[in-house]
């Protein structure tokens, strides 16, 4: 009976830890997507700025 309680307890702890890890992974994915979007926007803005400077220099 004591062994069964230990097994159930260990299984519960493993499930709780797995849930926490999956929650952390979800948040990391969300943060990664936001960071990727920021990098893309900054790249577009920098590219446009460079193109405007380049074309303004030709006039």
C-alpha positions in Angstrom: 0.0 0.0 0.0 2.8 2.4 0.8 4.5 1.7 -2.5 1.3 2.5 -4.4 1.1 5.9 -2.6 4.8 6.6 -3.6 4.1 5.7 -7.2 1.0 7.9 -7.3 2.9 10.7 -5.6 5.8 10.5 -8.0 3.4 10.4 -11.0 1.6 13.5 -9.7 4.9 15.4 -9.3 6.0 14.4 -12.8 2.7 15.5 -14.3 2.9 18.8 -12.5 6.5 19.4 -13.6 5.6 18.4 -17.2 2.7 20.9 -17.1 5.0 23.7 -15.9 7.6 22.9 -18.6 5.0 22.9 -21.3 3.7 26.3 -20.0 7.2 27.7 -20.0 7.7 26.4 -23.6 4.5 28.1 -24.6 5.6 31.4 -23.2 9.0 31.0 -24.8 7.4 30.4 -28.2 5.2 33.5 -27.8 8.2 35.6 -26.8 10.2 34.2 -29.8 7.4 35.1 -32.2 7.2 38.6 -30.8 11.0 39.0 -31.1 10.9 37.7 -34.7 8.2 40.2 -35.6 10.2 43.1 -34.0 13.4 42.0 -36.0 11.4 41.9 -39.2 9.9 45.4 -38.6 13.3 46.9 -37.7 14.9 45.3 -40.8 12.2 46.8 -43.0 12.5 50.2 -41.5 16.3 50.2 -41.7 16.1 49.0 -45.3 13.7 51.8 -46.3 15.8 54.4 -44.5 18.9 53.2 -46.4 17.1 53.2 -49.7 15.8 56.7 -49.1 19.3 58.0 -48.3 20.7 56.2 -51.3 18.1 57.6 -53.7 18.3 61.1 -52.2 22.1 61.2 -52.8 21.6 60.6 -56.5 19.3 63.7 -57.0 
